[in-house]
Amino acid sequence: MPIKHGFETKVITEDEFHTIDYKVMELAFSIQRDMGKLWNENIYRNELADRCRNAGFEKVDTELPINISYNDFQKDYYVDLVLNDSVIYELKAVRTLTGIHQQQALHYLFLLGMQHGKLVNMRPHSVEHRFVSTKLTIEKRFDFTIDERDWQELDEDSLWLKQLMFNLLTEWGAFLDTGLFYDAIYHFRGGEEHVVKETNVMNGSRLLGRQKVHLLNRGTALKISSMTKEVKYYEQHLFRFLQYTELRAIQWINFNHDRIEFKTVLR
């Protein structure tokens, strides 16, 4: 199986989730009152798990692994806390929660086929918390369309990239974190150092510096994004980017909800 996590998830209602969450947040606030706000997230995770067990939760798992595979590519994720096979909690000890934390938690929900989770940040003066929920099912993640009308097969590397992405989407589904797809590309190209390379940034004859870019080859870059708004605006910036390099094209793959867009941006 391309996605394995070793337990059978349970889908619960929103009311059931809020009943669980009310108890968990009482425990989280009590931990900060008792222990303060200066520990790392592992300490908070373990303490919260112990208090959940003592509070009578039916099943409490920490660092629950999710394994993603395709051919000989393997990647493991670890979910901080899973309660009753139905809810995830991600513990943080940072200045403030960000969109990246939200995306990470959603990524885990998608992989597990769950619908409810929460981010809990123990570092602020008062515990910061944010709901992370989705109605997207595993079946819906595989109900996507591919739009390749603006894609050009510039070279063998471009053909290779499109075929790999088609295969990965067929195995894993859509809506997942773009970093997972980059990691697969690194693997099949022999390592990140064979993909991420520096390129000259020029303004006319003046060298402004060098910047790291994902490259398929010397003349073709690649970009994987998850833009759902202002897609055309972002495409304009990719075009402008090309004007200051020696690259001829960017092969751009954008995850726009259930529509996967394959586009070739040319100089």
Buried (B, 14 or more C-beta within 10 A) or exposed (E): EBBEBEEEBEEBEEEBBEEBBEBBBEBBBBBBEEEEBEBEBEBBBBBBBBBBEEEEBEEBBBEBEBBBBBEEBEBEBEBBBBBBBBBBBBBBBEEEBEEEBBBBBBBBBBBBBBBBBBBBBBBBEEBBBBBBBBEBEBEBBBEBEBEBEEBBEBBEBBEBBBEBBBEBBEBBBBBBBBEBBBBBBBBBBEEBEEBEBEBEBBEEEEEEEEEEBBBBEEBBBBBBBBBEEEBEEBBEEBEEBBEBBEBBBBBBBBBBEBBBBBBBBEE
